[in-house]
């Protein structure tokens, strides 16, 4: 597990502003963190690899990414980012809400193209590389948007929306199967069901048996499935999830440490202190004081 601070694997926090729901930021692996664990959110996301190599998962499908590659993540798709061996990677994140591009009422572009795309009714490439048809034009849209964001001027939001429309128009032209019905990734759906159950019951005395029963798995199959797709055991994941919640509570509330320990599901304060120190390199009290 890693030290990336997350609260929920279904991320509900806003990544974008209300006025113009679009945001972009840069990340570096391993300088910022070694990985971002499996999660999903309601925004559209581009991951643009600027330098180095790494690994990105989309709906549990692994991709070894290189400089120049683009990963397209649609709302609700599970995704994760990992360091590949000892390699470093720098990448740009672009996130925006689908509503940024939606028209009002019965807008043709919204009903025929954008809404079906963002609701996963079309087959769309997640991994966009120089080998993909029209890659140069697709990457050019991203580059132009970056320039607009770095040198904002009056009306630049109109241009950004225009180039996003252009990106998806190019993608539709040659790279989307518009005749297919919605295809469900059963493994990804089941994993989201598991993660949602844990996020709803993490503060209880939760066991692998409880979770397996809730998702209609045998315990042995559940533990194998979880380790295969999350890269850690159920207990490691649950403890790490609880610790991340505790980090937020320590920094944002005045609750006693014992109360926090019980609130996040640790009934043994010594055990909580030991796990917290192992992850963050200091005790909960020292962390709060700092």
Order of alpha helices (4+ residues) and beta strands (2+ residues): beta-beta-beta-beta-beta-beta-beta-alpha-beta-beta-alpha-alpha-beta-alpha-alpha-alpha-alpha-alpha-alpha-alpha
